[in-house]
Amino acid sequence: MIYIDELKKKIIYRSNYRGTKEMDKLLGAFTKKYINNLNENDLVDLEKLLNIDDTNLYNFYNGFKTDFEFESNNINLLFKNFDYSQK
């Protein structure tokens, strides 16, 4: 349980301090909405997602070309379909 709590803290921090305000807001809202409903595997996948640079995340979210292939997993699907306007 301690590991999960520490991972959540790390994810929350990383999602809110990206480097660009747009991604801080988008990823912060996404994380806030879902973090308490995720299992350990999803949290690990979310941490992986947050390690991707802002440009590729922005392009993936908006359906533009990215520099690499995003894994097919629950987190990436949730992020891709996240409606930021409904935050």
C-alpha distance (Angstrom), angle and dihedral (degrees) to the residues before:
residue distance angle dihedral
M1 . . .
I2 3.79 . .
Y3 3.80 89.2 .
I4 3.82 90.7 53.4
D5 3.81 92.4 48.9
E6 3.81 92.3 49.3
L7 3.81 91.1 46.9
K8 3.81 90.6 51.1
K9 3.82 91.4 50.5
K10 3.80 90.8 49.7
I11 3.82 91.5 48.1
I12 3.80 93.6 48.0
Y13 3.79 91.6 50.1
R14 3.81 93.8 45.5
S15 3.80 92.9 47.6
N16 3.81 92.6 54.1
Y17 3.81 99.2 43.1
R18 3.79 106.2 50.5
G19 3.77 104.7 134.6
T20 3.78 99.2 -106.2
K21 3.79 122.3 69.4
E22 3.79 92.6 -137.7
M23 3.79 93.4 56.9
D24 3.82 91.7 40.8
K25 3.80 88.7 58.0
L26 3.81 96.8 40.8
L27 3.80 97.1 45.6
G28 3.80 92.6 38.0
A29 3.81 91.4 55.0
F30 3.81 91.9 43.6
T31 3.80 92.7 50.5
K32 3.80 93.3 44.8
K33 3.80 91.2 52.8
Y34 3.81 97.4 49.0
I35 3.81 111.8 21.2
N36 3.80 97.8 93.0
N37 3.81 92.4 50.2
L38 3.81 97.9 51.0
N39 3.78 126.5 103.1
E40 3.80 122.9 -137.9
N41 3.83 94.4 -90.6
D42 3.79 91.3 50.6
L43 3.81 90.7 49.2
V44 3.81 89.9 52.8
D45 3.83 89.5 49.6
L46 3.81 90.3 48.5
E47 3.79 89.9 52.0
K48 3.83 88.7 52.0
L49 3.81 90.1 49.8
L50 3.80 90.4 52.4
N51 3.80 90.5 53.9
I52 3.80 90.1 64.0
D53 3.79 116.3 97.2
D54 3.80 120.0 -101.4
T55 3.80 95.5 -113.0
N56 3.80 94.1 56.8
L57 3.81 91.9 42.5
Y58 3.79 91.1 50.7
N59 3.81 91.4 47.9
F60 3.82 92.7 46.8
Y61 3.81 92.3 48.6
N62 3.81 92.0 49.0
G63 3.80 96.2 43.0
F64 3.80 96.4 -109.4
K65 3.80 127.2 136.7
T66 3.81 115.6 -76.3
D67 3.79 131.5 -159.1
F68 3.80 92.6 -118.0
E69 3.78 143.3 19.0
F70 3.79 116.3 -86.7
E71 3.81 115.2 -137.8
S72 3.76 118.1 -108.8
N73 3.80 103.4 -116.3
N74 3.79 141.1 128.2
I75 3.82 95.1 -95.8
N76 3.79 95.7 50.7
L77 3.80 89.7 47.7
L78 3.81 91.6 49.4
F79 3.81 91.0 47.6
K80 3.80 94.1 46.5
N81 3.83 90.0 51.6
F82 3.81 97.0 38.9
D83 3.79 111.5 126.9
Y84 3.79 104.3 -144.9
S85 3.81 91.5 -173.6
Q86 3.82 88.5 65.7
K87 3.81 94.9 53.7
